Structure formats: C-alpha cells, structure tokens
Amino acid sequence: MLRLAEGDMHSGALMLVNADHPVKEIRKPALTALTDDAGGVCLEAKAAATLNQLLRDIGHVDEIAFVSGYRPYEEQEAIYRETAERSGEEFTRKFVALPGRSEHQTGLAIDLGEDRESVDFICPEFPDTGMCGRFRERAARYGFILRYTGCKEGITGISSEPWHFRYVGFPHSEVMRESAVCLEEYIDLLKDFREDGERLVYRHKGRRIEAYFVPAGSGGACVRVPENTPYQVSGNNVDGFVVTVW
C-alpha cells in the first residue's frame, strides 16, 4: 500500500497548471540542462532526458532552438510585466501565463523555435515543415503534447502556441493525441476510471498499460500498488492522483 500525502497531489508529470490551478509546490524541481550549448535552458530531469532522446531520434542537428524551459516565479513575473509594457495587456494575456500559473514553473514545459538568426522569445516560429514538423509528428511517442491549440482556447485560456510542448509522459500523450483532447479535458476524462472499476487501457507493442484515478481526501490517499510490476503515480494538481501501471 502506497501512502500519498495531500501535498503529493501538486506534483508529477500529469499536474494541471492553468489560471484556475496554480503551482502550489514551491520546491524547485530536479533540473537538467538540455545540452551544453542550450543557453542554460533546463527541464525536469525525466522530461529533459526524453526530449533529448526525441531530438536524437529525429536527427536534429541545430535546426531547433531551445527558447525557454524552466522558469521560476520571479522570472515569469518579470516576463509578464515586460511583455505587457511592450505589447499591451490583451496580447500578454493571450500568450503569457500569469506568474504562479505557468507550466514553465514546473520544469515540464518547453518552448521551441526554428533556429534562425533572430528568435522571438514570446512567439517563436515553429512551422509544420522540416525538422520542426518531424518533431511535432513524433512528440507524443515520447510523452510530449502540443499544449495550446486554437480549437481549445476556450478551455485552456491560452491562444494557439505551436511552439509550446508539455511533457505528460507516455502513454498519456498518445491517448490525448488520439482522442484530440487537451490536458484539462484529459484530467476530467481520467476521473471516469477507478482502481476498483473500469480502467483506461492502452496497448503498445503487446503490452497492456492501465491508468486510473484515485481521489485525494483531506489527509491524502492510499493506493494499492502492484508487486513486481512497473507503475507511476502523479498528482493532477486538482483533486487526486493518476496511477499508471505497465
């Protein structure tokens, strides 16, 4: 039996961060620099390793630039203020998350751009063609989702950002891609699957992967974890935990 504290709900690859669900864990995530020449851009360790593997597998050779990864609260606050002063409040609300409500503070989000002489920090170019297109096509296989699309703006509260990718882990990324749902919708969808009831099932290369939701009480939650079987647990930053069993 795995005992989860209430605070554990606010961390993990499936944590939802948006205007209604701010980052509540003040501890800095374990970070890894993406490459020696990434200009100091870092991600949470597992997300960084997976992103580097994806880039190696698509044959990335300097065509894709790391624009922005982990950003602490203070940096996000400065970016929001400076963007509002330069481009106005309306533009800023569309493309820059409020401080404390940015996925970049989790270390799980990366902004990418086509490597050019000049790269826009707020809205970098990331086309559907070339190496950027190859990245976009394969991202879900490695646990990354395109977080903000125009058709989901009414749900996410953020305008289309073709450059912003979020690590949620496999197979959740593939389920979201196949179901055409954003993270907000996926977190709600998972609540229909429970430990003692129907579970979400995804099959990959002959393996059965199951996922289900465990609600958090005032003192956290207890989860029965399988013996001799790989599993992961993530808080959803809303009201519980998602258990994934391979």
PEWOLIN-V623783 format. One record per residue. N is the residue number from 1. RES is the residue in three letters. BURIAL is 1 if it has 16 or more other ideal C-beta (glycine too) atoms within 10 Angstrom, else 0. Layout:
n: <N | N>
res: <RES | RES>
burial: <BURIAL | BURIAL>
This chain:
n: <1 | 2 | 3 | 4 | 5 | 6 | 7 | 8 | 9 | 10 | 11 | 12 | 13 | 14 | 15 | 16 | 17 | 18 | 19 | 20 | 21 | 22 | 23 | 24 | 25 | 26 | 27 | 28 | 29 | 30 | 31 | 32 | 33 | 34 | 35 | 36 | 37 | 38 | 39 | 40 | 41 | 42 | 43 | 44 | 45 | 46 | 47 | 48 | 49 | 50 | 51 | 52 | 53 | 54 | 55 | 56 | 57 | 58 | 59 | 60 | 61 | 62 | 63 | 64 | 65 | 66 | 67 | 68 | 69 | 70 | 71 | 72 | 73 | 74 | 75 | 76 | 77 | 78 | 79 | 80 | 81 | 82 | 83 | 84 | 85 | 86 | 87 | 88 | 89 | 90 | 91 | 92 | 93 | 94 | 95 | 96 | 97 | 98 | 99 | 100 | 101 | 102 | 103 | 104 | 105 | 106 | 107 | 108 | 109 | 110 | 111 | 112 | 113 | 114 | 115 | 116 | 117 | 118 | 119 | 120 | 121 | 122 | 123 | 124 | 125 | 126 | 127 | 128 | 129 | 130 | 131 | 132 | 133 | 134 | 135 | 136 | 137 | 138 | 139 | 140 | 141 | 142 | 143 | 144 | 145 | 146 | 147 | 148 | 149 | 150 | 151 | 152 | 153 | 154 | 155 | 156 | 157 | 158 | 159 | 160 | 161 | 162 | 163 | 164 | 165 | 166 | 167 | 168 | 169 | 170 | 171 | 172 | 173 | 174 | 175 | 176 | 177 | 178 | 179 | 180 | 181 | 182 | 183 | 184 | 185 | 186 | 187 | 188 | 189 | 190 | 191 | 192 | 193 | 194 | 195 | 196 | 197 | 198 | 199 | 200 | 201 | 202 | 203 | 204 | 205 | 206 | 207 | 208 | 209 | 210 | 211 | 212 | 213 | 214 | 215 | 216 | 217 | 218 | 219 | 220 | 221 | 222 | 223 | 224 | 225 | 226 | 227 | 228 | 229 | 230 | 231 | 232 | 233 | 234 | 235 | 236 | 237 | 238 | 239 | 240 | 241 | 242 | 243 | 244 | 245 | 246>
res: <MET | LEU | ARG | LEU | ALA | GLU | GLY | ASP | MET | HIS | SER | GLY | ALA | LEU | MET | LEU | VAL | ASN | ALA | ASP | HIS | PRO | VAL | LYS | GLU | ILE | ARG | LYS | PRO | ALA | LEU | THR | ALA | LEU | THR | ASP | ASP | ALA | GLY | GLY | VAL | CYS | LEU | GLU | ALA | LYS | ALA | ALA | ALA | THR | LEU | ASN | GLN | LEU | LEU | ARG | ASP | ILE | GLY | HIS | VAL | ASP | GLU | ILE | ALA | PHE | VAL | SER | GLY | TYR | ARG | PRO | TYR | GLU | GLU | GLN | GLU | ALA | ILE | TYR | ARG | GLU | THR | ALA | GLU | ARG | SER | GLY | GLU | GLU | PHE | THR | ARG | LYS | PHE | VAL | ALA | LEU | PRO | GLY | ARG | SER | GLU | HIS | GLN | THR | GLY | LEU | ALA | ILE | ASP | LEU | GLY | GLU | ASP | ARG | GLU | SER | VAL | ASP | PHE | ILE | CYS | PRO | GLU | PHE | PRO | ASP | THR | GLY | MET | CYS | GLY | ARG | PHE | ARG | GLU | ARG | ALA | ALA | ARG | TYR | GLY | PHE | ILE | LEU | ARG | TYR | THR | GLY | CYS | LYS | GLU | GLY | ILE | THR | GLY | ILE | SER | SER | GLU | PRO | TRP | HIS | PHE | ARG | TYR | VAL | GLY | PHE | PRO | HIS | SER | GLU | VAL | MET | ARG | GLU | SER | ALA | VAL | CYS | LEU | GLU | GLU | TYR | ILE | ASP | LEU | LEU | LYS | ASP | PHE | ARG | GLU | ASP | GLY | GLU | ARG | LEU | VAL | TYR | ARG | HIS | LYS | GLY | ARG | ARG | ILE | GLU | ALA | TYR | PHE | VAL | PRO | ALA | GLY | SER | GLY | GLY | ALA | CYS | VAL | ARG | VAL | PRO | GLU | ASN | THR | PRO | TYR | GLN | VAL | SER | GLY | ASN | ASN | VAL | ASP | GLY | PHE | VAL | VAL | THR | VAL | TRP>
burial: <0 | 0 | 0 | 1 | 0 | 0 | 0 | 1 | 1 | 1 | 1 | 1 | 1 | 1 | 1 | 1 | 1 | 1 | 0 | 0 | 1 | 1 | 1 | 0 | 1 | 0 | 0 | 0 | 1 | 0 | 1 | 1 | 1 | 1 | 0 | 0 | 0 | 0 | 0 | 0 | 1 | 1 | 1 | 1 | 0 | 1 | 1 | 1 | 0 | 1 | 1 | 1 | 0 | 1 | 1 | 0 | 0 | 1 | 0 | 1 | 0 | 0 | 1 | 1 | 1 | 1 | 1 | 1 | 1 | 1 | 1 | 0 | 1 | 0 | 0 | 1 | 0 | 0 | 1 | 1 | 0 | 0 | 1 | 0 | 0 | 0 | 0 | 0 | 0 | 0 | 0 | 1 | 1 | 1 | 1 | 1 | 1 | 0 | 1 | 0 | 1 | 1 | 1 | 1 | 1 | 1 | 1 | 1 | 1 | 1 | 1 | 1 | 1 | 1 | 1 | 0 | 0 | 0 | 1 | 0 | 0 | 1 | 1 | 1 | 1 | 1 | 0 | 0 | 0 | 0 | 1 | 1 | 0 | 1 | 1 | 1 | 0 | 0 | 1 | 1 | 0 | 1 | 1 | 1 | 1 | 1 | 1 | 1 | 1 | 0 | 0 | 1 | 0 | 0 | 0 | 1 | 1 | 1 | 0 | 1 | 1 | 1 | 1 | 1 | 1 | 1 | 1 | 1 | 1 | 1 | 1 | 1 | 1 | 1 | 1 | 1 | 0 | 0 | 0 | 0 | 1 | 1 | 1 | 1 | 0 | 1 | 1 | 0 | 0 | 1 | 0 | 0 | 1 | 0 | 0 | 0 | 0 | 0 | 1 | 1 | 0 | 1 | 0 | 0 | 0 | 0 | 0 | 0 | 1 | 1 | 1 | 1 | 1 | 1 | 0 | 1 | 0 | 0 | 0 | 1 | 1 | 0 | 1 | 0 | 0 | 0 | 0 | 0 | 0 | 0 | 0 | 1 | 1 | 1 | 1 | 1 | 1 | 1 | 0 | 1 | 1 | 1 | 1 | 1 | 1 | 0>
